[in-house]
Amino acid sequence: MKLLEPITIGSLKLRNRIVMPPMATLYGSADGTVSPRLYEYYLRRARGGVGLVVVENTAPSPGAINYPNTLEIHDPASEPGFARLARGIKAAGAAAAIQLFHPGRQMHPKYTGNVPVAPSAIPCPVMRAVPRPLDVDDIQRLIEHFVQGAVRARAAGFDAVEIHAAHGYLVGQFLSPLANQRSDAYGGDTARRARFAVEIGSAIREQLGDDFPLLLRFSADEKIAGGLTLAETRRLVPLFEKAGYSALHVSAGCYPSMEWIVQPYLQTPGCLAELAAAVRKETNLPVIAVGRISDPNIAEAILRDGSADLVSMGRALIADPDLPHKTVAGRQDSIRPCLACNVCIQAVGHGPTRCAVNPEMGHEAEQGRALPAAARILVVGGGPAGMEAARAATNRGHQVTLIERSMALGGQLRLAADFPSKPEFGRLLKYYQASLARSPVEVILNTEADVRLLEGFEVDRLVVATGAIPRPLALVEPATHPRICQALEILEKRTPLGGDIIIVGGGLLGLDTAEFLSPNADRVTVFEAGRHVADELEWNVRRMRLKSLKARGVRIVEQTRLVRLDGHSAIYRDREEVEHTMRADAVVLALGLVPYNPLGDAGPGLPFEVTLIGDCRHPGGITAAVSQGRVVGSG
């Protein structure tokens, strides 16, 4: 595979063309130094076989901090930690780079107390804080900060530095005609707006010489009206090359178009490769493509058709750090897939990041702890929590039996896997099924577990992962409607409905049901009692899901309560407590889930340790289910 071939960036030789791009984790220490947690996180990816690791956004000055726990390279106290990190990455066979950035107007004082700055006094539409416009002296000081950051990075042992000019951050703000409305030497036409990025590159090159690789990451298209477009980017590329940059890392988007920065599952895999291809036509520098490249076959196709020279596989390496080694070994079916669910960015700004499918993310140091004494473990329930518990337990040397009441493993993951808009969920289901098939786990299907059955097993521990059941409808007056259905039943049986349909409940289950029913129904309306539907989704995923449902003709009514049903009519109250009537040929209930535990109160009386995980403990979605499965299985 071309993906696995070596390549050089300037004087730096990489063992393959897979790049781990910079992704904020908030795993750094509060003082901006490299924490043990952050060190182990990066070391794990380097050990997995990646060619180049680019350490996440790092502040070259105190004013460049946008969130707590941001890495800071301006403080001499941080040098030992950075040096250890660079050594560790390189000792594992990967090249080590670090990204220098400044958030500019895409920060908020509430997080750090810093005052936002920008080319012009125009606030970011998302962050909304009005920035202080930079004068020329400010700009020159910032250039020197970037230069000194690069000097410190090289002194710490990093092989390369990347300048962050993408995603609407400060250097990208200068490039953008939307954010930069200056009339001096740093604003106006394309060349003047590029001057800040060009002078940063030239100054670093002058300080560090021609041999030190310097990467530039930029948004080739901001994907927003009035922003930087690909047509103008084509004119920027020769300027970047002349400034001394060694490789171009081609991304897209800014905060108002975040769905192009961290692309949800509704975006096409490899969706930004065409931008990389256009940039590559304008330069002889190595070009790095990015954008939902989570499958080695997609990465290979991008390289083969000449769109790029290298590929960034960020979230894919979060989900499975061993993706490169598994690709080399021809074991692509054992790669744990990224769902593109954006759980990984949901907590950024509030706490450390996490992964829905890889609960070991951020806990890499725990993988080396001593193995417990082998135990006999019985897992009841073959959904995500139960499958992860069984997988983790057998990997720790335990003897595991898994009982599932249906004819196939997967639980509610099977329902998600059936959606054309969620192909990665199908890949995750296949990953678990294949992992368990290769393992010594004994899987017993089509078996309902009750107390009598469980008492016949000689085990040390029982893990109950039996999921949840639908919450019933509770109305003040008895319902007389002829067709009331549960959303889970509709999705399980793939039952289409016609006519006018009302879905009660606007969580993820309600939206999935609306998507499924919309092609055959005359009208689908979702009632949600709260202020917003699908609050559990990351906001970019939520925004794209709502846009997709609107295109399908689905109507969503928030702050609305169903009060009674009468024949084919639904009577509901709006946010002003005014009653309305709507025709409803079918009423579908998506009111959430309640725990299902077939053992009831008998669990404590069983002759072994009993642990409840996943939805049968508390309905919380796939992230909580997989995390709890790992914890109990690894014990």
Rosetta blueprint (number, residue, H / E / L):
1 M L
2 K H
3 L H
4 L H
5 E L
6 P L
7 I E
8 T E
9 I E
10 G L
11 S L
12 L E
13 K E
14 L E
15 R L
16 N L
17 R L
18 I E
19 V E
20 M E
21 P L
22 P L
23 M L
24 A L
25 T L
26 L L
27 Y L
28 G L
29 S L
30 A L
31 D L
32 G L
33 T L
34 V L
35 S L
36 P H
37 R H
38 L H
39 Y H
40 E H
41 Y H
42 Y H
43 L H
44 R H
45 R H
46 A H
47 R H
48 G L
49 G L
50 V L
51 G L
52 L E
53 V E
54 V E
55 V E
56 E E
57 N E
58 T E
59 A E
60 P L
61 S L
62 P H
63 G H
64 A H
65 I L
66 N L
67 Y L
68 P L
69 N L
70 T L
71 L E
72 E E
73 I L
74 H L
75 D L
76 P H
77 A H
78 S H
79 E H
80 P H
81 G H
82 F H
83 A H
84 R H
85 L H
86 A H
87 R H
88 G H
89 I H
90 K H
91 A H
92 A L
93 G L
94 A L
95 A E
96 A E
97 A E
98 I E
99 Q E
100 L E
101 F L
102 H L
103 P L
104 G L
105 R L
106 Q L
107 M L
108 H L
109 P H
110 K H
111 Y H
112 T H
113 G L
114 N L
115 V L
116 P L
117 V E
118 A E
119 P L
120 S L
121 A L
122 I L
123 P L
124 C L
125 P L
126 V L
127 M L
128 R L
129 A L
130 V L
131 P L
132 R E
133 P E
134 L L
135 D L
136 V H
137 D H
138 D H
139 I H
140 Q H
141 R H
142 L H
143 I H
144 E H
145 H H
146 F H
147 V H
148 Q H
149 G H
150 A H
151 V H
152 R H
153 A H
154 R H
155 A H
156 A H
157 G L
158 F L
159 D L
160 A E
161 V E
162 E E
163 I E
164 H E
165 A E
166 A L
167 H L
168 G L
169 Y L
170 L H
171 V H
172 G H
173 Q H
174 F H
175 L H
176 S L
177 P L
178 L L
179 A L
180 N L
181 Q L
182 R L
183 S L
184 D L
185 A L
186 Y L
187 G L
188 G L
189 D L
190 T H
191 A H
192 R H
193 R H
194 A L
195 R H
196 F H
197 A H
198 V H
199 E H
200 I H
201 G H
202 S H
203 A H
204 I H
205 R H
206 E H
207 Q H
208 L H
209 G L
210 D L
211 D L
212 F L
213 P L
214 L E
215 L E
216 L E
217 R E
218 F E
219 S E
220 A L
221 D L
222 E L
223 K L
224 I L
225 A L
226 G L
227 G L
228 L L
229 T L
230 L H
231 A H
232 E H
233 T H
234 R H
235 R H
236 L H
237 V H
238 P H
239 L H
240 F H
241 E H
242 K H
243 A H
244 G L
245 Y L
246 S L
247 A E
248 L E
249 H E
250 V E
251 S E
252 A L
253 G L
254 C L
255 Y H
256 P H
257 S H
258 M H
259 E H
260 W H
261 I L
262 V L
263 Q L
264 P L
265 Y L
266 L L
267 Q L
268 T L
269 P L
270 G L
271 C L
272 L L
273 A H
274 E H
275 L H
276 A H
277 A H
278 A H
279 V H
280 R H
281 K L
282 E L
283 T L
284 N L
285 L L
286 P L
287 V E
288 I E
289 A E
290 V L
291 G L
292 R L
293 I L
294 S L
295 D L
296 P H
297 N H
298 I H
299 A H
300 E H
301 A H
302 I H
303 L H
304 R H
305 D L
306 G L
307 S L
308 A L
309 D L
310 L E
311 V E
312 S E
313 M L
314 G H
315 R H
316 A H
317 L H
318 I H
319 A H
320 D L
321 P L
322 D L
323 L H
324 P H
325 H H
326 K H
327 T H
328 V H
329 A L
330 G L
331 R L
332 Q H
333 D H
334 S H
335 I L
336 R L
337 P L
338 C L
339 L L
340 A L
341 C L
342 N L
343 V H
344 C H
345 I H
346 Q H
347 A L
348 V L
349 G L
350 H L
351 G L
352 P L
353 T L
354 R L
355 C L
356 A L
357 V L
358 N L
359 P L
360 E L
361 M L
362 G L
363 H L
364 E H
365 A H
366 E H
367 Q H
368 G H
369 R L
370 A L
371 L L
372 P L
373 A L
374 A L
375 A L
376 R E
377 I E
378 L E
379 V E
380 V E
381 G L
382 G L
383 G L
384 P H
385 A H
386 G H
387 M H
388 E H
389 A H
390 A H
391 R H
392 A H
393 A H
394 T H
395 N H
396 R L
397 G L
398 H L
399 Q E
400 V E
401 T E
402 L E
403 I E
404 E L
405 R L
406 S L
407 M L
408 A L
409 L L
410 G L
411 G L
412 Q H
413 L H
414 R H
415 L H
416 A H
417 A H
418 D L
419 F L
420 P L
421 S L
422 K L
423 P H
424 E H
425 F H
426 G H
427 R H
428 L H
429 L H
430 K H
431 Y H
432 Y H
433 Q H
434 A H
435 S H
436 L H
437 A H
438 R H
439 S L
440 P L
441 V L
442 E E
443 V E
444 I E
445 L L
446 N L
447 T L
448 E L
449 A L
450 D L
451 V H
452 R H
453 L H
454 L H
455 E H
456 G L
457 F L
458 E L
459 V L
460 D L
461 R E
462 L E
463 V E
464 V E
465 A L
466 T L
467 G L
468 A E
469 I E
470 P E
471 R L
472 P L
473 L L
474 A L
475 L L
476 V L
477 E L
478 P L
479 A L
480 T L
481 H L
482 P L
483 R L
484 I E
485 C E
486 Q E
487 A H
488 L H
489 E H
490 I H
491 L H
492 E H
493 K H
494 R L
495 T L
496 P L
497 L L
498 G L
499 G L
500 D E
501 I E
502 I E
503 I E
504 V E
505 G L
506 G L
507 G L
508 L H
509 L H
510 G H
511 L H
512 D H
513 T H
514 A H
515 E H
516 F H
517 L H
518 S L
519 P L
520 N L
521 A L
522 D L
523 R E
524 V E
525 T E
526 V E
527 F E
528 E E
529 A L
530 G L
531 R L
532 H L
533 V L
534 A L
535 D L
536 E L
537 L L
538 E L
539 W H
540 N H
541 V H
542 R H
543 R H
544 M H
545 R H
546 L H
547 K H
548 S H
549 L H
550 K H
551 A H
552 R L
553 G L
554 V L
555 R E
556 I E
557 V E
558 E E
559 Q L
560 T L
561 R E
562 L E
563 V E
564 R E
565 L E
566 D E
567 G L
568 H L
569 S E
570 A E
571 I E
572 Y E
573 R E
574 D L
575 R L
576 E L
577 E L
578 V L
579 E E
580 H E
581 T E
582 M E
583 R E
584 A L
585 D L
586 A E
587 V E
588 V E
589 L E
590 A L
591 L L
592 G L
593 L E
594 V E
595 P E
596 Y L
597 N L
598 P L
599 L L
600 G H
601 D H
602 A H
603 G H
604 P H
605 G H
606 L L
607 P L
608 F L
609 E E
610 V E
611 T E
612 L E
613 I L
614 G H
615 D H
616 C H
617 R L
618 H L
619 P L
620 G L
621 G H
622 I H
623 T H
624 A H
625 A H
626 V H
627 S H
628 Q H
629 G H
630 R H
631 V H
632 V H
633 G H
634 S H
635 G L
